[in-house]
Amino acid sequence: MTTYRTKIVKIIGVWIVLLIVFMFNYSNIAITVAAEPDSSLPDHITDLIVPDGIYAIINVASEKWMDVRYNSSVPGAHMQQYAYPSSPADGNAPYGLYRITRIEDSGRYVIRLLLNETLTFEYVGDEITTKVIPALDREVAPEDTYRIVPRGDGHYTLQQYGEESYICCGDLDASGSASGTRSYLTTTTSKTSSVSQWMLQPYQKMLKTGAYWISNDVSIPIGTNPRIMDAEGPSFAEGTVIQQWKSPNPDPIMYHPQIWIVRNIGCGYYTISHSRKFDMYMSYHNDAIRLNECMDSDVGEEYSIQWKIEGNTQSGYCITSRSDPTKSIAAPTSTANGQNLTYASAPVENNGLNLWDFNRIDEVYIMSICTSYNTSFHIDENGNEVGQHPLDFGHSWIKFENLSILEITFGSAPVDYNEHITVGGWGNQRPDQMWYNLERYFASNMTTDTYGRYISVLIRKDKLLLASNYIRQKQANDWTIIFQNNCVNFATGLWREVMGSGFENISATPEALYTAMGSYSYCIDGIVTTRGEWQGYYKDDKLHKVDSSDISNIPSSAATFPNNLIVNDPYVTKGIAEDTTLSIDLEKATDAHIELRTEIIQEKENDNHD
């Protein structure tokens, strides 16, 4: 009897210790749980590109779930495998769930613990532990992101960027803290072993970045137009009230007040910006929904323009401000046109007034004409003047963003969904011709007093074809003869080709273009660029890629371009001849990714021939 009582006391003691650890880990931690699991989602995904969403992750070999020791929401905790009685995706708790989002312009992903979305995990020796990352996905360092590569049959490998090994389970039979360190996740160099392969079970889908009109049809008679979120006026000025207006599906090119650009920015938050002036964001202040101007660099600090957009078990999405998560955007009870939207408390869920349909507009893209100029010296990382920076001195270029769900071609370069690309003429580089994405590299270390402006417009597929044909024609010609080494002529010429007119009678200087842009009411001050994975140029029907580390070594007046900097990118497979010096670019592809991508492209070609 004494021995039996002693065992009971020991068991109770262990549970008390675990409870204390659990309470300590959750002290002062706010945990946001998604509304409900989506029962319409498949058991696991098989996509080539993992869709943004919330997932439970199960190991193929052990059939146990990826988990964090003691459900810890603080950095430094060990990642382990755990035998949940049922999938974490079947419950309403954040345990065993992860938000996975793809970084634009890359094959990399951010993986966040739903227990605390400022945590990811990293390799520490042979173990995997949690660490803090920024709230905005674009600010997450590449080394804190992951490659999630399909290996067939719905299996994926998870590989921290820059590492050669893959996350795997250790002891197949171990589970949780009861197994001690045997349940810790570890790493292996094998990508074919089942211990390093995982399946992703969706818990909740996320809204894709794109162009939308946002509607609510509660109390609207069948067969009549729904309420649509509309900028009063129509206006895109600071403080413009967001109202409802009953209308048919709005045209994204002709009627901007009802078209919104929705972007996932990280931690499950989105921005919703006006489609005519992209720095005007839907915001919440004092129970009113209005437009608020915000520079791109300040988006992460402005909580009033950040929104949770989460699917509900009913039809529609609930839109909740980060400034006040106790309420959500709701349509007024009146269905009359011109009624302002409200920010109401949760009970309106019962009547559906705060459940919105996001109606995606496909085959729409953003094209921007951009310019910068200054006469200051460039300051390097040590604070020394090292001469004028290329964009400080003055440059004009075109930026393109693909909001379609399919990969398209801009000029000669492939642009995947939610990716950006820049193109501009560089007469002071060798070869002196059009370059892709060189602006994105140089913009990363500009001086702060550089003057910049840009104008962005939505375009359809017909305008995209005009732009691409123009670029391909110009890149095939000698830059010096056609453009006199002038980037402004190229950028404004492309703009007129697509838009029909604009900037005809200005001097071909970046400063003159900067001044001319100021007459456009939807012009935005600032430099519009995004970080990218590659930069290069097309020559002889091949993409010649230049490593970022070698950009600063490219001579501005060299007679020939250094051959050792020319690399054919194997990720780009369409319309490019094979190069015997081909080298695999780990920035963009793995062997499996290349094989699957090539198969898809071949299938598309076969479909076109049928």
Backbone torsions as a table, in degrees:
resi	resn	phi	psi	omega
1	MET	NA	-40.6	180.0
2	THR	-62.3	-42.8	179.7
3	THR	-62.6	-42.3	-179.8
4	TYR	-62.6	-44.3	179.0
5	ARG	-64.3	-39.2	179.3
6	THR	-60.8	-40.2	179.4
7	LYS	-64.5	-41.0	179.2
8	ILE	-62.2	-43.7	179.1
9	VAL	-61.0	-41.9	-179.8
10	LYS	-63.9	-42.6	-179.6
11	ILE	-63.2	-44.9	178.2
12	ILE	-60.8	-40.5	179.8
13	GLY	-61.6	-42.1	178.8
14	VAL	-61.7	-43.5	179.8
15	TRP	-66.0	-34.9	177.1
16	ILE	-64.4	-42.9	179.2
17	VAL	-61.3	-46.4	179.7
18	LEU	-61.7	-38.3	179.1
19	LEU	-65.2	-39.7	178.6
20	ILE	-63.6	-44.1	178.8
21	VAL	-61.1	-43.8	-179.8
22	PHE	-60.8	-46.0	-178.8
23	MET	-66.1	-36.6	178.9
24	PHE	-64.2	-44.4	-177.9
25	ASN	-64.7	-27.7	-176.4
26	TYR	-98.0	-0.7	179.2
27	SER	-65.7	131.8	177.5
28	ASN	62.1	19.9	178.0
29	ILE	-110.1	124.8	177.9
30	ALA	-94.4	123.7	-177.8
31	ILE	-112.9	125.4	177.4
32	THR	-103.7	125.4	-179.7
33	VAL	-108.5	139.2	178.5
34	ALA	-61.2	159.1	-172.4
35	ALA	-58.0	-62.1	-178.8
36	GLU	-153.3	151.9	171.8
37	PRO	-65.3	147.3	-178.8
38	ASP	-92.7	108.1	-175.7
39	SER	-71.1	-12.3	-179.0
40	SER	-83.9	-6.9	-176.9
41	LEU	-80.7	153.7	-179.9
42	PRO	-71.2	166.0	179.0
43	ASP	-62.4	-37.1	175.0
44	HIS	-156.0	159.5	-175.9
45	ILE	-95.0	159.7	177.2
46	THR	-132.4	18.6	-173.2
47	ASP	-69.4	148.6	173.9
48	LEU	-67.5	-45.8	173.8
49	ILE	-106.8	123.1	-175.9
50	VAL	-68.1	122.3	178.6
51	PRO	-67.2	144.6	174.8
52	ASP	-57.3	134.4	-179.9
53	GLY	175.1	-176.9	176.7
54	ILE	-107.4	130.9	-171.9
55	TYR	-134.2	152.7	160.0
56	ALA	-98.8	144.8	-171.9
57	ILE	-123.3	119.8	-175.7
58	ILE	-117.9	138.8	179.2
59	ASN	-77.7	136.1	-176.7
60	VAL	-66.8	-40.4	-175.3
61	ALA	-77.1	-49.3	-174.5
62	SER	-86.8	-18.7	-175.5
63	GLU	57.4	34.9	175.5
64	LYS	-120.0	159.0	-168.7
65	TRP	-94.4	144.2	172.6
66	MET	-64.4	135.5	-171.1
67	ASP	-152.4	165.6	175.1
68	VAL	-113.6	137.0	-175.2
69	ARG	-58.1	132.0	178.9
70	TYR	58.5	22.5	-178.3
71	ASN	52.7	37.9	-175.4
72	SER	-70.3	140.3	176.6
73	SER	-115.5	24.4	178.0
74	VAL	-120.4	154.3	-178.2
75	PRO	-66.6	154.4	177.3
76	GLY	93.6	-2.5	179.9
77	ALA	-77.6	149.8	-179.2
78	HIS	-81.2	139.0	170.4
79	MET	-84.8	139.0	-175.0
80	GLN	-141.6	177.6	169.2
81	GLN	-106.5	149.9	-175.3
82	TYR	-146.2	137.5	-179.1
83	ALA	-89.4	78.8	174.4
84	TYR	-61.4	143.1	179.0
85	PRO	-62.5	-27.9	173.7
86	SER	-146.3	169.2	-176.7
87	SER	-60.2	136.8	173.2
88	PRO	-57.2	-22.6	179.7
89	ALA	-74.5	-8.4	179.9
90	ASP	-93.6	-5.3	-177.1
91	GLY	-110.1	-169.7	-179.6
92	ASN	-117.2	11.0	-180.0
93	ALA	-100.1	157.1	-177.9
94	PRO	-79.7	-5.8	-175.6
95	TYR	-65.1	132.5	177.0
96	GLY	73.0	17.5	-180.0
97	LEU	-118.7	148.1	-174.5
98	TYR	-140.1	136.3	174.4
99	ARG	-91.3	121.3	-178.6
100	ILE	-114.6	123.1	179.3
101	THR	-132.7	142.9	-177.6
102	ARG	-89.2	132.2	176.2
103	ILE	-73.3	128.6	-180.0
104	GLU	-59.2	147.7	177.2
105	ASP	64.7	28.9	179.2
106	SER	-159.0	170.6	172.3
107	GLY	-99.4	21.6	-176.0
108	ARG	-102.6	155.1	-178.4
109	TYR	-129.1	149.8	169.3
110	VAL	-99.4	129.9	177.5
111	ILE	-115.1	118.0	-177.4
112	ARG	-116.7	141.0	173.2
113	LEU	-73.1	131.6	178.4
114	LEU	-70.7	-20.2	174.2
115	LEU	-61.0	-36.3	178.7
116	ASN	-157.4	106.0	-170.0
117	GLU	-76.2	1.2	170.7
118	THR	-94.0	11.1	177.9
119	LEU	-114.4	137.4	165.3
120	THR	-123.3	-158.7	175.0
121	PHE	-137.7	160.5	-174.6
122	GLU	-144.3	162.9	174.7
123	TYR	-77.2	129.6	171.6
124	VAL	-129.8	96.0	-170.5
125	GLY	64.5	-125.9	177.9
126	ASP	-96.4	7.1	-178.3
127	GLU	-111.4	165.8	179.9
128	ILE	-121.1	120.6	-179.7
129	THR	-129.9	160.3	-177.3
130	THR	-78.9	152.0	177.4
131	LYS	-148.5	159.3	-178.8
132	VAL	-82.8	139.2	173.4
133	ILE	-133.1	162.1	179.1
134	PRO	-62.8	157.7	-180.0
135	ALA	-71.1	-33.0	179.7
136	LEU	-86.7	130.4	-179.2
137	ASP	-59.2	-38.9	-175.4
138	ARG	-68.3	-16.5	179.2
139	GLU	-95.2	-2.8	179.1
140	VAL	-74.3	128.9	-178.9
141	ALA	-64.3	144.3	-179.9
142	PRO	-52.7	-38.0	-178.2
143	GLU	-69.0	-9.5	176.6
144	ASP	-102.0	13.3	178.0
145	THR	-110.6	173.9	-173.9
146	TYR	-131.6	149.4	164.6
147	ARG	-90.0	126.0	174.4
148	ILE	-117.0	102.6	-168.4
149	VAL	-111.8	126.4	178.1
150	PRO	-67.9	136.1	179.2
151	ARG	-118.3	11.2	179.7
152	GLY	96.8	151.8	178.4
153	ASP	60.5	27.9	180.0
154	GLY	76.4	14.7	179.0
155	HIS	-98.7	145.2	-179.4
156	TYR	-134.0	151.2	167.3
157	THR	-104.1	147.0	178.2
158	LEU	-114.3	121.0	-174.7
159	GLN	-134.6	120.6	177.8
160	GLN	-64.2	136.6	-176.3
161	TYR	-58.2	131.3	179.5
162	GLY	89.7	-8.3	179.2
163	GLU	-99.6	156.8	-179.9
164	GLU	-98.6	-11.9	-176.7
165	SER	-105.1	171.4	-174.7
166	TYR	-122.2	149.2	177.9
167	ILE	-70.0	134.9	-180.0
168	CYS	-145.6	168.7	173.2
169	CYS	-86.0	160.0	178.5
170	GLY	-96.5	-87.9	178.4
171	ASP	-83.7	120.5	-175.7
172	LEU	-61.6	-30.3	-174.6
173	ASP	-91.1	-11.4	-175.6
174	ALA	-73.4	149.5	178.7
175	SER	-152.4	116.8	172.5
176	GLY	65.6	-166.4	-173.8
177	SER	-67.6	-23.6	179.2
178	ALA	-62.0	-23.6	179.7
179	SER	-95.8	6.5	-179.6
180	GLY	63.2	-141.5	-176.7
181	THR	-75.4	-11.1	-179.2
182	ARG	-64.5	-21.7	-179.4
183	SER	-87.9	-6.2	-179.7
184	TYR	-61.2	141.2	169.9
185	LEU	-73.6	149.9	-179.0
186	THR	-139.3	-159.8	-177.7
187	THR	-131.8	157.8	176.0
188	THR	-146.4	155.6	178.0
189	THR	-88.4	-4.2	-179.3
190	SER	-88.3	125.8	176.9
191	LYS	-99.7	-8.0	-178.2
192	THR	-98.3	-17.5	179.8
193	SER	-69.6	143.5	-180.0
194	SER	-66.7	-21.4	180.0
195	VAL	-70.2	-19.9	179.8
196	SER	-103.0	9.9	-178.3
197	GLN	-114.1	143.2	-172.9
198	TRP	-132.7	153.8	171.6
199	MET	-113.7	145.3	-177.0
200	LEU	-109.7	114.8	178.8
201	GLN	-100.6	118.7	-177.2
202	PRO	-66.7	137.9	172.5
203	TYR	-103.2	-45.0	-179.3
204	GLN	-154.4	132.3	178.2
205	LYS	-77.1	157.0	177.3
206	MET	-115.8	150.3	176.6
207	LEU	-66.6	136.4	178.6
208	LYS	-81.1	146.1	170.5
209	THR	-58.6	135.6	-179.7
210	GLY	169.1	-173.1	178.1
211	ALA	-97.7	133.2	-175.2
212	TYR	-139.7	153.8	156.5
213	TRP	-110.3	141.5	-167.1
214	ILE	-116.1	122.7	-170.3
215	SER	-131.6	163.5	175.1
216	ASN	-146.3	126.6	-175.6
217	ASP	-113.1	19.1	177.2
218	VAL	-62.6	132.2	179.3
219	SER	66.7	11.3	177.2
220	ILE	-95.7	125.7	-179.7
221	PRO	-58.4	142.7	178.0
222	ILE	-59.7	135.4	179.1
223	GLY	92.4	-2.7	177.4
224	THR	-111.3	167.6	-175.3
225	ASN	-70.1	140.5	178.5
226	PRO	-79.4	166.2	168.8
227	ARG	-65.9	140.1	176.0
228	ILE	-129.7	137.9	175.1
229	MET	-62.9	128.6	-170.2
230	ASP	-140.1	136.8	174.5
231	ALA	-82.1	120.0	-175.2
232	GLU	-57.1	140.5	173.4
233	GLY	136.0	-73.9	-4.0
234	PRO	-69.5	136.3	-175.7
235	SER	-145.4	154.2	171.8
236	PHE	-125.1	27.4	179.6
237	ALA	-79.7	156.9	175.5
238	GLU	-54.5	131.8	176.7
239	GLY	88.6	-3.5	179.1
240	THR	-57.5	132.2	-178.2
241	VAL	-78.8	142.2	175.2
242	ILE	-93.7	125.4	-174.9
243	GLN	-124.9	-179.9	173.4
244	GLN	-105.0	147.9	177.0
245	TRP	-149.4	128.1	-179.7
246	LYS	-84.8	119.5	-178.5
247	SER	-157.5	162.4	175.7
248	PRO	-71.4	177.7	-179.4
249	ASN	-52.3	119.6	-176.5
250	PRO	-75.5	145.3	176.3
251	ASP	-78.8	126.5	-174.8
252	PRO	-69.0	-20.0	-178.9
253	ILE	-91.3	-35.5	-172.3
254	MET	-94.8	-28.1	-173.9
255	TYR	-130.3	88.1	-174.1
256	HIS	-71.3	-30.9	-174.1
257	PRO	-60.1	-16.7	-178.2
258	GLN	-112.2	8.3	178.2
259	ILE	-111.7	131.6	-175.1
260	TRP	-126.7	139.0	176.5
261	ILE	-95.4	113.0	-176.3
262	VAL	-103.6	125.7	-176.8
263	ARG	-127.4	132.2	171.7
264	ASN	-79.2	125.0	-176.8
265	ILE	-112.6	-9.2	178.6
266	GLY	127.7	153.8	179.6
267	CYS	59.1	23.2	179.6
268	GLY	82.4	7.1	-179.7
269	TYR	-99.4	152.2	-179.0
270	TYR	-130.4	157.7	164.4
271	THR	-111.3	151.7	179.2
272	ILE	-127.6	106.6	-173.5
273	SER	-113.5	155.9	179.3
274	HIS	-67.6	139.0	-174.4
275	SER	-83.5	-0.6	175.5
276	ARG	-102.1	-36.7	178.2
277	LYS	-132.7	105.0	-163.7
278	PHE	-74.7	-8.1	176.9
279	ASP	-96.8	9.6	174.2
280	MET	-102.7	114.3	-172.4
281	TYR	-111.0	145.1	170.6
282	MET	-64.6	128.8	-174.6
283	SER	-137.7	163.0	178.2
284	TYR	-117.0	130.2	176.1
285	HIS	-156.1	123.3	178.3
286	ASN	52.6	48.3	176.7
287	ASP	64.8	16.0	177.3
288	ALA	-117.5	147.9	177.9
289	ILE	-108.3	114.0	-175.1
290	ARG	-137.3	169.8	171.6
291	LEU	-82.4	137.7	179.4
292	ASN	-133.6	126.7	179.5
293	GLU	-76.1	135.8	-179.9
294	CYS	-150.8	129.9	175.1
295	MET	-68.2	148.6	-177.6
296	ASP	-56.9	-36.9	-178.2
297	SER	-69.5	-16.1	-176.5
298	ASP	-103.7	2.8	-175.3
299	VAL	-58.7	-39.7	-177.0
300	GLY	-66.7	-22.6	-178.1
301	GLU	-95.0	-13.1	-174.6
302	GLU	-99.3	91.8	-176.1
303	TYR	-66.0	-25.8	-175.6
304	SER	-67.1	-17.9	179.7
305	ILE	-104.9	6.3	179.2
306	GLN	-101.5	131.6	-174.1
307	TRP	-129.5	138.6	165.8
308	LYS	-84.6	128.1	177.5
309	ILE	-123.0	101.2	-172.0
310	GLU	-123.4	137.6	178.7
311	GLY	-69.1	145.1	179.8
312	ASN	-109.6	160.2	177.7
313	THR	-63.1	-25.4	172.1
314	GLN	-83.9	-178.2	178.4
315	SER	-74.6	132.7	173.7
316	GLY	110.6	173.7	-178.4
317	TYR	-116.9	145.4	174.4
318	CYS	-97.9	132.6	-175.1
319	ILE	-113.9	110.1	-172.6
320	THR	-120.2	132.4	-179.0
321	SER	-77.1	141.1	174.3
322	ARG	-65.3	-25.0	179.4
323	SER	-68.9	-32.0	-178.7
324	ASP	-150.3	88.2	-175.6
325	PRO	-75.0	0.8	-179.0
326	THR	-82.6	-9.7	-177.5
327	LYS	-129.9	178.1	177.7
328	SER	-152.6	162.4	-180.0
329	ILE	-67.0	131.6	-178.5
330	ALA	-134.1	148.0	172.1
331	ALA	-75.9	150.1	176.7
332	PRO	-68.9	160.6	178.3
333	THR	-66.9	-30.6	175.9
334	SER	-75.5	142.9	178.1
335	THR	-97.3	8.1	-177.0
336	ALA	-68.6	146.2	175.6
337	ASN	-62.2	146.9	174.0
338	GLY	85.3	2.6	177.7
339	GLN	-78.0	132.9	-178.3
340	ASN	-70.2	144.4	172.4
341	LEU	-68.0	154.5	-179.8
342	THR	-117.5	167.8	173.6
343	TYR	-119.5	99.4	-167.1
344	ALA	-112.2	160.3	-179.8
345	SER	-75.3	170.0	-169.7
346	ALA	-54.3	-34.4	-175.1
347	PRO	-54.3	-21.4	180.0
348	VAL	-66.4	-12.4	176.4
349	GLU	-55.1	-32.3	-175.6
350	ASN	-65.4	-27.2	-179.9
351	ASN	-107.2	2.2	173.4
352	GLY	79.3	4.4	-178.1
353	LEU	-69.7	-16.9	178.2
354	ASN	-108.7	19.0	176.0
355	LEU	-109.1	117.2	-170.8
356	TRP	-114.7	144.9	174.0
357	ASP	-95.6	127.9	175.7
358	PHE	-99.0	108.8	-174.3
359	ASN	-98.2	105.0	-173.6
360	ARG	-74.3	138.6	175.4
361	ILE	-106.0	115.1	-176.8
362	ASP	-95.5	169.6	-177.7
363	GLU	52.5	46.5	173.1
364	VAL	-130.3	144.9	-171.3
365	TYR	-139.3	163.5	176.7
366	ILE	-113.4	126.2	173.3
367	MET	-118.7	134.9	-178.3
368	SER	-128.1	138.8	169.0
369	ILE	-102.0	130.5	-170.1
370	CYS	-129.7	149.4	176.0
371	THR	-149.6	154.0	176.1
372	SER	-148.1	152.4	173.7
373	TYR	-160.1	155.5	174.8
374	ASN	-174.1	165.3	176.4
375	THR	-121.0	14.1	-178.7
376	SER	-80.4	167.8	174.7
377	PHE	-86.3	149.4	176.1
378	HIS	-78.5	134.4	179.3
379	ILE	-102.8	122.0	-179.3
380	ASP	-80.0	-177.2	-174.3
381	GLU	-65.4	-17.3	178.2
382	ASN	-96.3	4.8	178.7
383	GLY	83.5	13.7	-178.4
384	ASN	-96.0	143.8	174.8
385	GLU	-76.0	122.9	-176.5
386	VAL	-124.0	24.2	-179.7
387	GLY	93.7	174.4	-174.4
388	GLN	-72.5	136.1	174.7
389	HIS	-74.1	146.1	-177.0
390	PRO	-53.9	-39.1	-179.9
391	LEU	-83.7	-23.6	174.7
392	ASP	-64.6	-43.4	-176.7
393	PHE	-62.7	-35.8	179.2
394	GLY	136.2	127.8	-179.7
395	HIS	-160.1	149.5	176.0
396	SER	-131.1	144.3	-175.0
397	TRP	-158.7	175.9	178.2
398	ILE	-116.9	137.8	173.2
399	LYS	-117.3	143.0	-179.1
400	PHE	-131.2	138.3	177.1
401	GLU	-128.6	131.8	-179.4
402	ASN	-92.6	108.9	176.0
403	LEU	-95.5	-1.3	177.6
404	SER	-76.2	159.5	179.5
405	ILE	-82.7	-5.0	-178.2
406	LEU	-111.7	153.4	172.7
407	GLU	-68.7	138.1	177.2
408	ILE	-129.3	177.9	177.3
409	THR	-117.8	130.0	176.2
410	PHE	-115.6	112.4	-169.0
411	GLY	68.4	-116.7	175.4
412	SER	-111.8	0.5	-172.9
413	ALA	-100.6	135.7	175.8
414	PRO	-74.0	140.0	178.5
415	VAL	-130.7	114.0	-177.7
416	ASP	-80.3	172.9	178.2
417	TYR	-54.3	136.2	176.4
418	ASN	62.8	25.4	176.8
419	GLU	-110.8	155.2	178.5
420	HIS	-114.5	159.9	171.5
421	ILE	-151.8	146.0	174.1
422	THR	-117.2	151.7	177.7
423	VAL	-142.6	135.4	-179.0
424	GLY	-159.8	159.3	177.4
425	GLY	-89.1	134.7	-179.3
426	TRP	-126.8	97.9	178.6
427	GLY	-78.6	-14.5	-178.1
428	ASN	-103.9	14.1	171.9
429	GLN	-114.0	166.3	175.5
430	ARG	-122.8	125.8	-0.1
431	PRO	-72.1	148.5	-176.1
432	ASP	-84.3	86.0	-176.4
433	GLN	-154.7	-164.8	177.5
434	MET	-71.5	137.1	174.5
435	TRP	-120.9	147.6	172.9
436	TYR	-100.1	129.8	171.5
437	ASN	68.7	10.2	177.8
438	LEU	-69.1	-32.0	177.7
439	GLU	-62.2	-36.6	-178.3
440	ARG	-65.7	-35.5	177.6
441	TYR	-68.6	-50.2	-175.6
442	PHE	-67.2	-31.1	-177.3
443	ALA	-68.7	-16.8	-176.8
444	SER	-71.5	-16.6	-179.4
445	ASN	-137.3	42.5	176.9
446	MET	-78.7	160.5	172.1
447	THR	-72.2	156.8	-174.0
448	THR	-76.1	-17.6	-176.1
449	ASP	-98.8	16.1	175.8
450	THR	-68.9	133.4	176.3
451	TYR	-83.1	134.7	178.6
452	GLY	-149.1	149.7	175.0
453	ARG	-146.1	155.7	173.5
454	TYR	-151.9	155.8	176.0
455	ILE	-127.0	127.0	-178.6
456	SER	-115.5	142.6	177.3
457	VAL	-138.4	151.8	170.8
458	LEU	-83.5	137.9	177.2
459	ILE	-130.8	156.6	176.0
460	ARG	-98.7	-177.1	-174.5
461	LYS	-63.9	-34.1	-179.4
462	ASP	-63.5	-38.4	178.2
463	LYS	-72.6	-33.9	176.2
464	LEU	-60.2	-42.1	179.5
465	LEU	-64.4	-39.2	176.5
466	LEU	-60.5	-44.9	-179.2
467	ALA	-63.9	-45.0	-178.0
468	SER	-64.2	-42.6	178.7
469	ASN	-63.0	-39.6	178.9
470	TYR	-62.5	-45.4	-178.8
471	ILE	-64.0	-46.6	-178.2
472	ARG	-62.8	-35.9	178.3
473	GLN	-65.4	-44.1	-175.9
474	LYS	-73.4	-34.7	-177.7
475	GLN	-72.7	-15.5	178.2
476	ALA	-84.8	-11.3	-177.4
477	ASN	-100.0	165.3	176.5
478	ASP	-72.7	122.0	-174.5
479	TRP	-60.5	-43.0	-175.3
480	THR	-61.9	-42.3	-177.4
481	ILE	-73.0	-45.2	-172.5
482	ILE	-74.4	-42.1	-170.7
483	PHE	-118.8	1.1	-177.8
484	GLN	50.7	41.7	179.8
485	ASN	56.4	34.8	-173.4
486	ASN	-116.4	115.3	-178.8
487	CYS	-71.5	-30.3	-178.9
488	VAL	-66.2	-42.7	178.6
489	ASN	-59.3	-40.0	179.9
490	PHE	-67.1	-49.7	-176.0
491	ALA	-64.2	-46.1	-179.0
492	THR	-71.4	-32.7	177.0
493	GLY	-64.2	-42.9	177.8
494	LEU	-65.1	-40.9	179.2
495	TRP	-59.5	-45.9	-179.9
496	ARG	-66.6	-35.6	178.2
497	GLU	-59.7	-38.7	-176.9
498	VAL	-85.3	-44.9	-172.2
499	MET	-93.1	-14.8	178.8
500	GLY	94.7	-24.3	179.9
501	SER	-164.1	171.4	176.1
502	GLY	128.2	129.2	172.7
503	PHE	61.9	39.4	-177.7
504	GLU	-75.0	-38.9	-169.1
505	ASN	-114.2	55.3	177.6
506	ILE	-124.7	157.7	173.7
507	SER	-67.5	146.6	-176.0
508	ALA	-82.2	61.2	176.9
509	THR	-130.6	148.4	177.8
510	PRO	-58.1	-35.2	179.8
511	GLU	-66.3	-39.9	178.4
512	ALA	-65.8	-39.4	177.1
513	LEU	-66.1	-39.7	177.3
514	TYR	-57.0	-45.8	180.0
515	THR	-65.3	-43.9	-178.7
516	ALA	-63.9	-35.2	179.7
517	MET	-63.0	-28.3	-177.1
518	GLY	-62.7	-17.3	179.7
519	SER	-82.1	-6.9	179.2
520	TYR	-92.5	126.0	-175.6
521	SER	-65.5	-23.5	-178.7
522	TYR	-102.3	17.4	173.9
523	CYS	-69.6	144.6	-178.8
524	ILE	-120.4	132.4	176.4
525	ASP	-82.8	135.1	179.2
526	GLY	134.8	178.4	178.8
527	ILE	-108.3	121.2	-179.5
528	VAL	-99.3	107.2	175.6
529	THR	-148.4	163.2	173.9
530	THR	-137.2	155.3	178.1
531	ARG	-73.1	146.1	-178.1
532	GLY	-133.4	173.5	-175.6
533	GLU	-97.8	-14.9	-178.0
534	TRP	-154.2	161.5	171.6
535	GLN	-147.6	147.9	-178.2
536	GLY	173.9	-163.1	-176.5
537	TYR	-147.1	162.1	178.1
538	TYR	-101.0	135.2	176.8
539	LYS	-152.5	133.0	-178.7
540	ASP	55.6	40.7	177.3
541	ASP	62.4	25.7	176.4
542	LYS	-128.5	146.8	172.4
543	LEU	-85.4	118.6	177.0
544	HIS	-101.0	112.3	-173.7
545	LYS	-99.2	138.7	-179.6
546	VAL	-117.0	126.8	179.5
547	ASP	-63.5	144.8	-179.8
548	SER	-58.1	-36.9	-177.3
549	SER	-66.8	-17.7	-177.9
550	ASP	-101.8	-6.2	-176.6
551	ILE	-58.5	-46.1	-175.9
552	SER	-66.5	-15.3	-179.4
553	ASN	-93.5	-1.7	179.4
554	ILE	-72.6	117.6	-178.7
555	PRO	-70.3	141.4	-177.5
556	SER	-80.1	-15.1	-177.5
557	SER	-131.7	22.4	-179.1
558	ALA	-68.1	145.5	179.8
559	ALA	-71.0	-34.1	178.9
560	THR	-132.3	152.9	179.2
561	PHE	-80.7	133.0	-178.0
562	PRO	-60.7	118.9	-173.9
563	ASN	-63.6	-27.7	-177.2
564	ASN	-70.1	-8.9	179.3
565	LEU	-95.7	-2.5	-175.8
566	ILE	-94.9	120.6	-179.0
567	VAL	-133.6	132.7	174.9
568	ASN	-82.3	129.3	-175.7
569	ASP	-84.5	113.2	-177.3
570	PRO	-70.6	-14.2	179.6
571	TYR	-68.8	-28.2	-179.6
572	VAL	-93.0	105.5	-172.0
573	THR	-105.9	-14.3	-173.1
574	LYS	-85.5	122.0	171.5
575	GLY	71.0	20.2	-178.5
576	ILE	-122.4	127.3	-179.7
577	ALA	-67.2	153.9	179.2
578	GLU	-70.9	148.5	-179.9
579	ASP	-119.0	126.7	-177.7
580	THR	-66.1	-18.8	179.2
581	THR	-97.1	21.0	-176.7
582	LEU	-57.0	134.7	174.8
583	SER	-127.4	138.4	-177.3
584	ILE	-72.3	130.1	-179.6
585	ASP	-95.4	107.4	-178.9
586	LEU	-68.8	-14.3	176.8
587	GLU	-66.4	-30.1	-171.3
588	LYS	-119.1	-22.6	-168.9
589	ALA	-152.4	155.6	167.2
590	THR	-120.7	171.8	-176.7
591	ASP	-59.5	-42.7	-179.0
592	ALA	-66.0	-39.4	-179.6
593	HIS	-62.7	-43.2	179.8
594	ILE	-62.1	-46.8	-177.6
595	GLU	-61.9	-45.3	-179.1
596	LEU	-66.6	-40.7	-179.5
597	ARG	-63.3	-41.8	-179.8
598	THR	-64.5	-39.7	178.3
599	GLU	-61.8	-42.2	-179.7
600	ILE	-64.1	-44.1	179.4
601	ILE	-61.8	-40.6	179.9
602	GLN	-65.0	-38.6	178.2
603	GLU	-63.1	-40.1	178.6
604	LYS	-63.4	-41.4	-179.6
605	GLU	-64.9	-40.7	178.6
606	ASN	-63.3	-40.3	178.3
607	ASP	-60.4	-39.7	-179.0
608	ASN	-67.2	-26.1	-177.7
609	HIS	-85.3	-18.9	-177.8
610	ASP	-70.1	NA	NA
